[in-house]
Amino acid sequence: MAADELDSLVFQMAVESVGALSIGFTEKAAAIAARSRGILLFDVRVDGDAAVQRIAAIRYPSDRTGVLALDIKGVVIRHCIVGGIFLGLTAPLENWTSMPLSMQAKINVDDHAALFLGALREAGHMPVS
């Protein structure tokens, strides 16, 4: 089994095992990253989207990225795993997450989150609504 297939399988299993836990999205994203031995890159709010309120990404050793999206009602978590083509879109969100809170408060990443989500939708990884 190739490394990217293994990462996909482990990510899927981690999502399924955490899905029923009664914890918030941020805690679920962190738990999925820990259980699947990935690195949580970011967990950001998506303002102004009709279907998604939060999005998170987890990087794996094979350079694949697991993506989690919380629906607007806060009930359903959609997920997918994508390749390196999305790295350019995740970089600004990763950089923002690594900043101190005082810097994060001064920088708006809404456009970057919307752009990333739009690219996922365009590629068929996330539903439009």
Disulfide bonds with the S-S distance in Angstrom:
none
